[in-house]
Every structure is written in structure tokens, then in C-alpha cells.
Amino acid sequence: MAIPDYQNIMLPLLKYAGDKKEHSIREAIEHISKILNLSEEEKRELLPSGQQPIITNRTVWARTYLKKAGLLESPKRSYFKITDIGLNVLKQNPTEINSKYLEQFPGFVEFRTIKKPDVEIKSLIQSPQIEGTPREFIEENIQKLKDDLGGDLLIKIKQSSPEFFERLVVDLLLRMGYGGSLREAGEAIGKSGDEGIDGIIK
């Protein structure tokens, strides 16, 4: 199955904390993964940056939103427990907890109206339709910018002279660690009659 968005993790996470005990975020991730019947492959699925599993990221954000609303609290780093407000919410037996539901809590409203946030990040925090977390949103847009920049660079390179391209290739290889000293290790020598040799890396 697909990994649910962080809003769909909020209610299961709150129910998990309903035993009034302190739980680590690692325990919570294992619990959420188990009740969602995530496969080992799904549990290892990473964000675009490749630095964190998606299920970890979404569980952490679900906890963050519940904390901002006052339903959870952090007795110590990387741990959480339910509050009296959270227990009252569970007594009401909600069928779903999402950003819209959390708007009834002043702490969450204050969190959503932080001063001068980036326009796109603000719309992300305020939109109940966004599937990914703010971090996923940022990473996806960073990757898009990198892809766009890469495309622009390729166009510029293709429009440049052969001499520029030869120098670029040698410089790139040197920057990657081939040849040692940048000043002495390589040179572009391409010219007519060079028998196809464009550069030398020592």
C-alpha cells in the first residue's frame, strides 16, 4: 500500500499515545508501520534527498502538528506523551484528525499564522490537501530547481565553442580529484591536427 500522508497518521499516533505512557518517536514509527502493514521496502522508501525514510518524516510531522495543537507534549527529547486535551479528543472518538480539525485549538492556529513565513511554505502549512510534509515539499522543489539549472547549463555548454568545452571537461575532472594540483595537473590542448586529443590529465 502507499504510505499515507502525515495527516492520516495523526489519529493513529494519538491513539497510540492514549495509554498515557511516554513513547519514543522510534517506537511510534515502528507502531505506525505495523498497523499500516507497510512492507520492508515501503519502510525504507526515502525522501527525494535520500536522507530520511518517508514514514519517519511523516510520523514526525504528525507528532509536530499534534504538539502544536496541544494534544501531545514532549517530556524529553525525541519522546512524547498525550495531554489532557489529547485524552479529551480521544473520548470524542473522532473518525479523522487533520489540519482542519486542529484549527479549533489556539496553539495550532498560532503555529499556522507564524510571522512572515515564505509564501509557498505558508500555503503548504495551511493547506489540508497537501499530501507530503513541508520537508518533502521543499526537497521536491530544490530538486526541480537543480534539474532546471542542469538543463540550462547543458544548453549553454552546447552553444559554447569546442575550446571552451575541452577546458570545461579538464576542469571538471580536476575538481573531481583527478590529477592533483589544479594548476599543474591538467591542460586542454585540443586544436587542429591533435589526433583527437582534447586534454591531458597528469
N, C-alpha and C positions, 0 to 999 in steps of 0.2 A: 504494500500500500504506500501511497505518497505520504511524506512527513507532513502532518498538519501544521497550519500556521500557528504563530505564537498565541493568538487569541483563543484558539481551540484547545490550547494546553492550559489555559488559566484555571478552568473549573477542575479538571483532574488534579492539578497541582494543589489547589486549595483543599480539595477533599483529602489528598494525601497528608496535608498538614493538620487535618481535622482531629488527629489523635492527640493534639496539644503537645507533642514532643518536638524537640529540636531535630532538624534534619539538615544534612549537608546537601549542597547543590549536586554533588556527585551521586548521592543516594537518590535524589529526586530524578535525575536524568535516567538512571537505571530503572526506576519505577515507571516513569512515563514511557520509556522504550518498551517495557514489558507489557503494560496494559494496552499499548498501541500495536503490539505484536510486530514490532519492527524487526526486519531481518538484520543479520550482521552487516550486510552490505549497506543497508539504509542507515544503520547506526554510524557507519564510517564515512558516509557521504559528507563532503566538505563544502564550505563556503567558497565563493569564487577565488578568494585569496589562498585557499588551501591551508589555512592556519587553524581552523576550528570546525568540528563537526556541526552540521546544520541543527541536529536535535539538541546539542548543547547550547548553541546560540539562541534557539527559540525558547528553550526552557528557562534560560537565564533572563531573557526579556519578559517572559510571562511572570516570573518572580518579581522583576523590577516594577512592572505595572501594578501588580497586586500590592507591593510595598508602598508605592506612591499613593495608592488609594487607601492605605491603612489597614488592609486585610491581612498582611503579613508584616513581620518585623524581623530584624537581624540582631540576634543576641550576641553574635560574634562573626568575624569574617568568614564568608562562604557558608554560613548556616542561616537558617530561617525557622520561624515558628508562627503559628497562627495567632491572631489577636482576637480580642473580644468582638471587634467589628466583623472579622472574618468568620467567627463562630456564628454570629447572628445571621450572616449571609447564608451560611450552610443550613441553618434552621429554616430559612425561607425556601429551601430546595429549588434553587434556580435551575433552569434547563440549559442555560448558557451564560457565560461571563465573557464580555468583550469590552472594548473601549467605550462603546455607547453605554453599557451597563455601569461602568465605573464612573461615569460623569456625575453620578449622584453623590460622590464623595469629594469634599473640598480639596483634599490633598492631591487628588488626581487632576482636578480642574486647574490647580495651581501649576502642576507639572506640565500640563499641556499649554499653558499660557506663559512659559518662560520668556524673559525679555529678549527681544531682538535675535531670535534664532534664524538660522539660514532659512530662506523661504521654502525650499524644497523639503528640508528636514522638518520644518514646522508642519507642512501639509501632510507629511508622512505620519507624524505623531498623531495628528488629528483625524486621519482618515481610517475608518473602520474597514475599508475594503482592501487595504494593502495586505498581501499575503506574507511577504517577508518581513524581517525585522529591520530597524533603521540601519544596522551594520550591513545587512545584506544589500539594502538599497544603495548605501554608499559604495560598497565594493563593486557592485554591478556597474555603477556609473563611472567609477575610476577605471574599470576595465574597458568600458566603452570609450572613454577619453584616450586610453592607451592605444586601443585599436584604431581610432580616428587619427591619432598622431602618427602611428605607424604607417597608415595609408598615405597620409600627406607627405611623410618623409620619402616613401618609395617613389611617389610622383616626382618630387624634387630631384631625387637621385637620378631617375631615368631621364630627366631633362638636362642633366649636367653633362659636362664634357667627359670623354674617356679618361683624360688625365686626372680629373677630379675623382672619378670612380676608383681608379687604381690607387690613388693616395688614401682614399677612404678605406678601402679594403685592408691596406697595410696598417693604417692607424687602428682599425678595429681589432686586427689580430694582435697588435702590440698591447692594446688595452685589455685584451683577454688574457694576457700574461705570456704570450709567446715572444721569445727573443730577448727578454731582459730590458735593458735601458731603452727608453723611448727615443732618445737622440741617436743612439749608435746602432740599435738592433735591426732597424728596417729602413728600406727606401723603396719608393716607386720608381721604376726605371723604364716603364713602357714607352715605346716610341717606334717609329717605323724601322723595320729590319731587326727587331728584337727577338725574332723567332717565337713570338707568343708569350715571352716572359714579361709579366706586368710588375713584379716587385720581388724583393729579396728580404727574407727574414733570417737574421743570423742567430 
